[in-house]
Amino acid sequence: MEKRKVMKRLLSEIKPVTTSHDVGLKRVLLAANESGCSLTQIAVTDLKAGEVAQAHIHPDMQEAFYVMSGDLDVLLDNELTHCHADEFVYVKSCVSHELRAITDVRVMTIGCVIEAQRSKLYPMLFELNLHEVVWGGSKLAQWKGLAEMDHIGESWEVSAVESSPSVIANGTWAGYVLPEVIAKMPEAILGREVAKRYGGKLPLLVKFLDIRGNLSIQVHPDDEMAKREHGKMGKTEMWYVLDAEPGACLYSGFKQELTPEEYKKKVEDGTIVDALARHEAHVGDVFYIPSGRVHAACSGVLLAEVQQSSDVTYRIFDYNRPGLDGKPRELHTELAAKALNYKVENEYRTEYSNLENRANRVVDSPFFSVRVMELKEPFHRNLIKHDSFVITMCLKGDCKLRVRSTQAEVVLREGFSCLIPAAIADYDVIPMSGRTRILDAFIDNREPSLAARLTRFLRIGMK
């Protein structure tokens, strides 16, 4: 009978290495390839007082910590647990956890993989979802490397809208529609708070828009009106200018305050455009468009759009042109009058910093947050604390996204987008051709109160 082999190691003789969180040093007693089972590793980690292993989630792994010496705070889904020497903490999969060393501390870590959950969460890519409209052009098809196509005004990059949902193009869930997959794992994909607040549904829709002919003058209702009139979500959105021909412009807001009666008269006599604030469009311009704000993009503009997940639009004026079917498109003058905010703002553009190799804050609102990054080197993104999915739009230069907890990796090509589930929103963005520009959209659940979020919204989004 074969003798049982014994592995014996002296901790002091094991070479320390930096942890995956870039803080502290760990000594691996038993590695995954040595265990012969579902153990990922047994390790001893030393953290100095004040060091923090930032919040992270393991979607396919359970973890346990045994405090050998010192004092440690463990933040589990935003609940703080104080740990002292000889105490043990167990962390289930998909639970956010952060380690904070109060004193110099030594911790034994044991990880165990849940095989049934492997490969179910990863950055999701999507099949094409193109929409023909009367004002659309051919730039989106060219940008995406497709055969020549005309009147393509919108590419719905990530959508859970019932009339046109995205179809997943990669991995375990390839061929499934996005809402169906979200329904299987709402908290892991959307985030616990997002799933709770929005009834397990994706609250955002992102698009690329190619405006060859003028977009109709329009407005969107707020949540209250949209629910009352249509049983749907309202629509606040944001435009990021990807490209603009010389002299191209956008309309956002009124330049003169109107009464509802004056508005109706200007719609009837075709002079409503004269009352709008006109803005020359330049690459990188951002316009935050809250519900109730009149707006339109004009010929020669290519946009990235982040919006609430809604297809409710009230057309005010459509330049008296026919639609693709040769018939005039429906106008919604009366509904628009109820939805409009007639107030004139001092500034309609959103100002933001655009520094290299950092996540530049563009918008923080009650409905979504947006960051833009111009990267020329690998960049770590850890959004676990936000408890939200992340939608990443690749605006320029292909990149790779590599998840730290699972090592899942996808190539995100310029002109395409992906959804990163909340449970794995700790990842690296790696430029593939020297540099890349990406836009991230997510829901920020870190604010202590709605009042704080509204304050930031009014300060940044409503300039």
KEMARMI-983104 format. One record per residue (C-alpha): residue number from 0; x, y, z. Coordinates in steps of 0.25 Angstrom, whole numbers, plus 2048, in hexadecimal, padded with zeros to 3 digits. Layout:
// KEMARMI-983104
    k   px   py   pz
  NUM    X    Y    Z
...
***
This chain:
// KEMARMI-983104
    k   px   py   pz
    0  800  800  800
    1  805  80E  7FC
    2  80A  816  807
    3  802  823  809
    4  80A  82F  805
    5  80C  83B  80F
    6  80E  849  80B
    7  816  851  815
    8  81A  85F  814
    9  820  86A  81D
   10  819  877  81C
   11  826  87F  81E
   12  82D  878  812
   13  821  87B  808
   14  825  887  7FF
   15  81A  893  802
   16  813  898  7F5
   17  80B  8A5  7F3
   18  7FC  8A2  7F4
   19  7F2  8A3  7E9
   20  7ED  8B0  7EF
   21  7FB  8B6  7EF
   22  7FC  8B8  7FE
   23  802  8AF  808
   24  80B  8A2  806
   25  806  894  806
   26  80D  887  807
   27  805  87B  800
   28  805  86F  808
   29  7FD  867  7FE
   30  7FA  86B  7F0
   31  7EE  867  7E7
   32  7F7  85E  7DE
   33  7FC  856  7EB
   34  7EE  854  7F2
   35  7E8  84A  7E8
   36  7DA  850  7EC
   37  7D2  85C  7EC
   38  7DC  864  7F5
   39  7E1  870  7EE
   40  7EC  872  7F8
   41  7F0  873  807
   42  7F8  87F  80A
   43  7FD  888  815
   44  7FC  897  813
   45  803  8A2  81A
   46  7FD  8B0  81A
   47  803  8BC  820
   48  7FA  8C5  829
   49  7F2  8CE  820
   50  7F3  8C5  813
   51  7E6  8C2  80C
   52  7E3  8B6  803
   53  7D8  8BE  7FB
   54  7CA  8B8  7FA
   55  7C9  8AD  7F0
   56  7C0  8A1  7ED
   57  7C2  893  7E9
   58  7B6  88E  7E1
   59  7BB  87F  7E1
   60  7C3  87E  7EE
   61  7C0  87D  7FD
   62  7CB  883  806
   63  7CF  882  814
   64  7D8  88B  81D
   65  7DF  887  82A
   66  7E5  892  832
   67  7F2  88D  837
   68  7F7  89A  83D
   69  7F3  8A8  83E
   70  7E6  8B0  83C
   71  7DE  8B0  82F
   72  7D1  8B6  82A
   73  7C9  8AE  81F
   74  7BF  8B6  817
   75  7B4  8AC  812
   76  7AA  8B2  809
   77  7AC  8BF  810
   78  7AA  8B9  81E
   79  7B7  8BA  826
   80  7BC  8AF  82F
   81  7C7  8B1  839
   82  7D1  8A5  83A
   83  7DC  8A2  844
   84  7E6  897  845
   85  7E0  889  845
   86  7D3  88D  83E
   87  7CE  887  831
   88  7C6  88E  826
   89  7BF  886  81B
   90  7BB  88D  80E
   91  7B1  887  804
   92  7B2  889  7F5
   93  7AD  896  7EF
   94  7AF  89D  7FC
   95  7B7  8AA  7FC
   96  7C2  8AA  806
   97  7CD  8B4  809
   98  7D8  8B1  813
   99  7DE  8BD  81C
  100  7EA  8BB  825
  101  7E8  8C3  832
  102  7F5  8BE  837
  103  800  8B6  830
  104  7F8  8A9  82E
  105  7FB  89B  829
  106  7EF  893  822
  107  7EE  885  81D
  108  7E5  885  810
  109  7DE  878  80B
  110  7D7  879  7FE
  111  7CE  86E  7F7
  112  7C8  86E  7E9
  113  7BA  86C  7E7
  114  7BB  864  7D9
  115  7AC  866  7D6
  116  7AE  875  7D5
  117  7BA  875  7CC
  118  7B9  87C  7BF
  119  7AB  881  7C1
  120  7B0  88F  7C4
  121  7B9  897  7BA
  122  7B9  8A3  7B2
  123  7AE  8A2  7A8
  124  7AF  8A6  799
  125  7A3  8A7  791
  126  79E  8A5  783
  127  79B  8B1  779
  128  78E  8B8  77C
  129  78D  8C2  771
  130  781  8CB  76F
  131  77D  8D2  762
  132  777  8E0  764
  133  774  8EB  75A
  134  780  8F4  75F
  135  78A  8E9  760
  136  797  8E7  757
  137  7A1  8DD  754
  138  7AD  8E1  75E
  139  7A9  8D6  768
  140  7A9  8CB  75E
  141  7B7  8D0  759
  142  7BC  8D2  768
  143  7B8  8C3  76B
  144  7BE  8BE  75F
  145  7B1  8B9  758
  146  7AD  8B9  74A
  147  7A7  8C7  745
  148  79A  8CA  74C
  149  792  8D6  74B
  150  788  8DD  754
  151  78E  8D6  761
  152  78C  8E1  76B
  153  78D  8D9  778
  154  795  8CD  77D
  155  78F  8C8  78A
  156  79C  8C3  791
  157  796  8BE  79E
  158  787  8BD  79F
  159  77D  8B6  7A7
  160  771  8BE  7A1
  161  766  8B4  79E
  162  765  8B8  78F
  163  774  8B6  78C
  164  77C  8AF  796
  165  78B  8AC  795
  166  78F  89E  791
  167  79C  899  798
  168  7A7  895  78E
  169  7B1  88E  797
  170  7B4  884  7A2
  171  7AA  87B  7AA
  172  79E  884  7A6
  173  7A0  886  797
  174  793  886  790
  175  78B  88A  79C
  176  784  898  79D
  177  789  8A0  7A8
  178  77C  8A2  7B0
  179  77B  893  7B1
  180  789  891  7B7
  181  787  89D  7C0
  182  77B  896  7C5
  183  783  889  7C9
  184  78D  891  7D1
  185  788  89F  7D4
  186  790  8A3  7E0
  187  79D  89D  7DA
  188  79B  8A5  7CD
  189  794  8B2  7D1
  190  799  8B3  7DF
  191  790  8B1  7EC
  192  78C  8BF  7ED
  193  789  8C1  7DE
  194  781  8B4  7DD
  195  779  8B8  7E9
  196  776  8C6  7E5
  197  773  8C3  7D6
  198  76C  8B6  7D8
  199  777  8AD  7D2
  200  777  8B5  7C5
  201  783  8BC  7BF
  202  780  8CB  7C1
  203  789  8D0  7B5
  204  78A  8D0  7A6
  205  796  8D4  79F
  206  797  8D7  790
  207  7A0  8DD  785
  208  798  8E7  77C
  209  79C  8EC  76E
  210  794  8F8  76A
  211  795  8FB  75B
  212  787  903  75B
  213  783  90B  767
  214  77D  904  773
  215  76F  908  776
  216  76D  913  780
  217  768  90B  78C
  218  767  909  79B
  219  766  8FD  7A4
  220  75C  8FC  7B1
  221  761  8FA  7BF
  222  75F  8ED  7C6
  223  751  8F1  7CC
  224  74B  8F6  7BF
  225  751  8EA  7B7
  226  74B  8E0  7C1
  227  73D  8E7  7C1
  228  73C  8E9  7B2
  229  743  8DC  7AD
  230  747  8D3  7B9
  231  755  8D5  7B6
  232  762  8DB  7BB
  233  765  8EA  7B8
  234  771  8EE  7B0
  235  77D  8F6  7B5
  236  789  8F5  7AB
  237  797  8F9  7A8
  238  79E  8FC  79B
  239  7AD  8FB  799
  240  7B2  900  78B
  241  7BA  8F6  784
  242  7BC  8FE  777
  243  7B6  90A  771
  244  7B7  910  763
  245  7BB  91F  762
  246  7AF  928  766
  247  7A7  91C  76C
  248  79F  91F  778
  249  795  91B  783
  250  789  921  789
  251  788  91F  798
  252  77E  928  7A1
  253  777  935  79E
  254  77F  942  79B
  255  772  94A  79F
  256  768  947  7A9
  257  75A  943  7A3
  258  74C  941  7A9
  259  745  935  7A5
  260  73C  93E  79C
  261  748  944  795
  262  74E  936  793
  263  742  931  78C
  264  741  93D  783
  265  750  93B  77F
  266  74D  92C  77C
  267  741  930  773
  268  749  93A  76B
  269  756  932  76A
  270  75F  93C  772
  271  761  933  77E
  272  770  931  77A
  273  772  940  77B
  274  76F  93F  78A
  275  77A  934  78C
  276  788  936  792
  277  791  932  786
  278  79F  92C  78A
  279  7AA  929  780
  280  7AF  91B  781
  281  7BD  917  784
  282  7C3  909  787
  283  7C3  906  796
  284  7B7  910  799
  285  7AD  90A  7A3
  286  79E  90E  7A4
  287  797  909  7B0
  288  788  90A  7AC
  289  77E  908  7B8
  290  770  904  7B5
  291  768  910  7B1
  292  773  917  7AA
  293  771  91A  79B
  294  77C  915  792
  295  780  910  784
  296  78D  90C  77D
  297  790  911  76F
  298  796  90C  763
  299  7A5  908  763
  300  7A6  903  772
  301  7AA  8F5  777
  302  7A6  8F3  785
  303  7A7  8E9  791
  304  79A  8E9  799
  305  797  8E5  7A7
  306  789  8E5  7AC
  307  77E  8DF  7B5
  308  779  8D2  7AF
  309  76D  8D8  7A8
  310  768  8DA  79A
  311  75E  8E5  79D
  312  761  8F2  794
  313  757  8FD  791
  314  75A  904  784
  315  757  912  783
  316  75C  916  775
  317  761  90D  76A
  318  764  917  75F
  319  758  913  757
  320  75F  907  751
  321  75A  8FA  74E
  322  75F  8ED  755
  323  765  8E1  74F
  324  757  8DC  74B
  325  754  8E9  744
  326  74A  8EE  74E
  327  74C  8F9  758
  328  751  8F4  766
  329  747  8F6  772
  330  749  902  77A
  331  746  903  789
  332  744  912  78B
  333  73A  911  796
  334  741  907  79E
  335  74E  90F  79C
  336  748  91B  7A2
  337  745  914  7AF
  338  753  90E  7AF
  339  75B  91B  7AC
  340  763  922  7B6
  341  763  931  7B0
  342  76E  936  7B9
  343  77A  93C  7B3
  344  788  938  7B8
  345  795  940  7B8
  346  79D  934  7B2
  347  798  927  7AB
  348  7A6  920  7A9
  349  7AC  918  7B4
  350  7BA  91B  7B8
  351  7C3  910  7BC
  352  7D2  90E  7BD
  353  7D9  905  7B2
  354  7E6  900  7B9
  355  7ED  8F4  7B3
  356  7ED  8E7  7BB
  357  7E2  8EA  7C5
  358  7D3  8E8  7C6
  359  7CE  8F6  7C3
  360  7C1  8F9  7C9
  361  7B7  8FE  7BF
  362  7A9  8FD  7C5
  363  7A4  8F8  7D2
  364  795  8F9  7D2
  365  789  8F1  7D9
  366  788  8E9  7CD
  367  796  8E5  7C9
  368  7A5  8E9  7CA
  369  7AF  8EA  7BF
  370  7BE  8EA  7BE
  371  7C7  8EC  7B2
  372  7D5  8E6  7B1
  373  7E0  8E9  7A7
  374  7EA  8DE  7AA
  375  7F8  8DB  7A5
  376  7FC  8D1  7AF
  377  7F4  8C6  7B7
  378  7EA  8CC  7C0
  379  7E4  8C5  7CD
  380  7D5  8C7  7CF
  381  7CE  8C3  7DC
  382  7C0  8C7  7DC
  383  7BB  8BC  7E6
  384  7B7  8C7  7F1
  385  7AD  8CD  7E7
  386  7A5  8BF  7E7
  387  7A2  8C1  7D8
  388  7A4  8BB  7CB
  389  7AE  8C3  7C2
  390  7AB  8C6  7B3
  391  7B8  8C9  7AB
  392  7B8  8D0  79E
  393  7C5  8CF  796
  394  7C5  8DD  78F
  395  7D3  8DC  789
  396  7DE  8D1  788
  397  7DC  8C2  78B
  398  7DE  8BD  79A
  399  7DD  8B1  7A2
  400  7D5  8B0  7AF
  401  7DB  8A6  7B9
  402  7D3  8A2  7C6
  403  7DC  8A1  7D2
  404  7D4  897  7DA
  405  7D2  88D  7CE
  406  7DC  891  7C4
  407  7D1  891  7BA
  408  7D5  89A  7AE
  409  7CF  8A0  7A2
  410  7D3  8A9  796
  411  7CB  8B5  795
  412  7CC  8BB  787
  413  7CB  8CA  784
  414  7BC  8CD  781
  415  7B7  8C1  78A
  416  7B2  8C0  798
  417  7B1  8B6  7A3
  418  7AA  8B4  7B1
  419  7B2  8B0  7BD
  420  7AA  8A9  7C8
  421  7AA  8B0  7D5
  422  7B0  8A4  7DC
  423  7BD  8A5  7D4
  424  7BE  8B4  7D2
  425  7CD  8B3  7D6
  426  7D5  8B3  7C9
  427  7E0  8B8  7C1
  428  7DF  8C0  7B4
  429  7EB  8BD  7AB
  430  7ED  8C5  79E
  431  7F0  8BD  792
  432  7F5  8C7  788
  433  7FD  8D1  790
  434  7F1  8D8  796
  435  7E2  8D7  798
  436  7D6  8E0  79C
  437  7CA  8DA  7A3
  438  7BE  8DF  7AA
  439  7B8  8D8  7B6
  440  7A9  8D9  7BB
  441  7A4  8D3  7C8
  442  79B  8D6  7D4
  443  7A2  8DC  7E0
  444  79D  8D6  7EC
  445  7A7  8DC  7F6
  446  7A0  8E9  7F9
  447  79B  8EA  807
  448  78E  8F0  803
  449  786  8F4  7F8
  450  788  903  7FC
  451  797  901  7FA
  452  795  8FC  7EC
  453  78C  906  7E8
  454  795  911  7ED
  455  7A0  90B  7E4
  456  797  90A  7D9
  457  793  918  7DA
  458  7A1  91D  7DB
  459  7A7  915  7CF
  460  79C  910  7C6
  461  793  91D  7C6
  462  79E  927  7C2
***
